[in-house]
């Protein structure tokens, strides 16, 4: 299995770029889908106030989700499968899988693994999802056992 980055995100920044970045990142979506309020709705409200409607005019890349309905559909999918995925929505050429660390409600931390987009398919993607999920669940168990909330 080849992966280029494993990272942990704790509660995302709330400035405009931080919100857009959080929406585009698998880590951010893993947290938002579990109920963490990072102000992403405000990004849509802000753009609507300037005549853009429920759409963010400029995503971070041409692949970024920029409509509220599309983001809500993606967050529903994340909740159902238990992990988030994005392909070139934060950085072109990079895909990412993320799982929220379930030791707090809502989760405030997530672990992710980024990889070149050409590797984010089929069996390789399944292996990454399995590995990230396994290690995230182990971390959550350890944190809960140690009384860390």
C-alpha positions in Angstrom: 0.0 0.0 0.0 1.4 3.4 -1.0 0.2 6.5 0.7 1.9 9.9 0.8 0.5 11.5 3.9 -1.3 10.5 7.1 -2.5 13.4 9.2 -4.8 14.3 12.1 -7.1 17.2 12.1 -8.4 18.8 15.2 -11.2 21.3 15.1 -10.9 23.3 11.8 -10.3 27.0 11.5 -13.4 29.2 11.2 -12.1 31.9 8.8 -13.5 31.9 5.3 -10.6 30.0 3.8 -10.7 27.5 6.7 -14.3 26.8 6.1 -13.8 26.3 2.4 -10.8 24.1 3.1 -12.7 22.1 5.6 -15.6 21.5 3.2 -13.1 20.3 0.6 -11.0 18.0 2.9 -12.1 14.5 3.7 -11.0 15.1 7.3 -13.4 18.1 7.5 -16.2 16.1 6.0 -15.7 13.3 8.5 -16.1 15.8 11.3 -18.9 17.8 9.9 -20.9 14.6 9.1 -20.7 13.7 12.8 -22.2 17.1 13.9 -19.2 19.3 14.4 -20.1 22.9 13.7 -17.2 24.5 11.8 -19.3 27.2 10.2 -19.7 25.7 6.8 -23.4 26.7 6.6 -22.2 30.3 7.1 -20.1 30.0 4.0 -23.3 29.3 2.0 -25.2 32.0 3.8 -22.4 34.5 3.2 -22.4 33.8 -0.5 -26.2 33.9 -0.7 -26.1 37.4 0.8 -24.1 38.6 -2.2 -26.4 37.1 -4.7 -24.7 33.7 -5.3 -27.5 31.6 -3.9 -26.7 28.3 -2.2 -23.4 28.0 -4.1 -19.8 28.9 -3.3 -18.6 30.5 -6.5 -15.0 29.4 -6.3 -13.9 26.1 -4.8 -10.3 25.3 -4.0 -10.0 23.3 -7.3 -12.4 22.8 -10.2 -13.4 19.5 -8.5 -14.5 21.1 -5.2 -18.1 20.8 -4.1 -19.6 24.2 -4.3 -23.4 23.7 -3.8 -25.2 23.1 -0.5 -27.3 20.2 -1.9 -24.1 18.4 -3.2 -22.3 18.9 0.1 -25.4 17.7 2.1 -25.6 14.6 -0.1 -21.9 13.9 0.4 -22.2 14.3 4.2 -25.1 11.9 4.2 -22.9 9.4 2.3 -20.1 9.8 4.8 -22.5 9.1 7.7 -23.8 6.0 6.1 -20.4 4.5 5.2 -18.4 5.7 8.2 -15.6 7.4 6.3 -15.1 10.4 4.1 -13.4 10.5 0.7 -12.5 13.3 -1.6 -10.7 13.2 -5.0 -8.9 16.4 -6.1 -11.3 18.6 -4.2 -8.7 20.1 -1.9 -5.6 19.6 -4.0 -5.4 18.5 -7.6 -3.7 15.2 -8.1 -4.5 14.1 -4.5 -7.3 11.9 -3.1 -7.9 11.4 0.6 -9.8 9.1 3.0 -10.6 10.2 6.5 -12.3 8.7 9.6 -13.5 10.7 12.7 -11.9 9.6 16.0 -15.0 8.5 18.0 -14.0 9.4 21.5 -16.0 12.6 21.8 -19.5 13.6 20.6 -19.3 15.3 18.3 -15.9 14.1 17.1 -13.3 16.9 17.1 -10.5 14.9 15.6 -10.1 12.8 12.4 -7.3 10.8 10.9 -6.7 10.8 7.1 -4.5 9.2 4.5 -3.8 11.1 1.3 -2.6 9.4 -1.9 -2.1 10.2 -5.6 -5.5 10.1 -7.3 -4.4 7.3 -9.7 -4.0 5.0 -6.6 -7.4 5.8 -5.1 -9.3 3.1 -6.8 -10.5 -0.5 -6.2 -8.5 -2.7 -3.9 -6.0 -0.1 -3.0 -8.7 2.3 -1.9 -10.3 -0.5 0.1 -7.0 -1.3 1.8 -6.5 2.4 2.8 -10.0 2.7 4.1 -9.6 -0.5 6.1 -6.2 0.6 7.6 -7.3 4.1 8.5 -10.6 2.8 10.0 -8.8 0.2 12.0 -6.2 2.5 13.4 -8.7 5.3 14.1 -10.9 2.9 16.0 -7.9 1.7 18.0 -7.0 5.3 18.9 -10.6 6.0 20.0 -10.6 3.0 22.3 -7.3 4.0 23.8 -8.4 7.5 24.4 -11.7 6.4 26.0 -9.9 3.8 28.2 -7.5 6.5 29.4 -10.4 8.8 30.2 -9.4 11.4 27.7 -12.5 13.3 26.5 
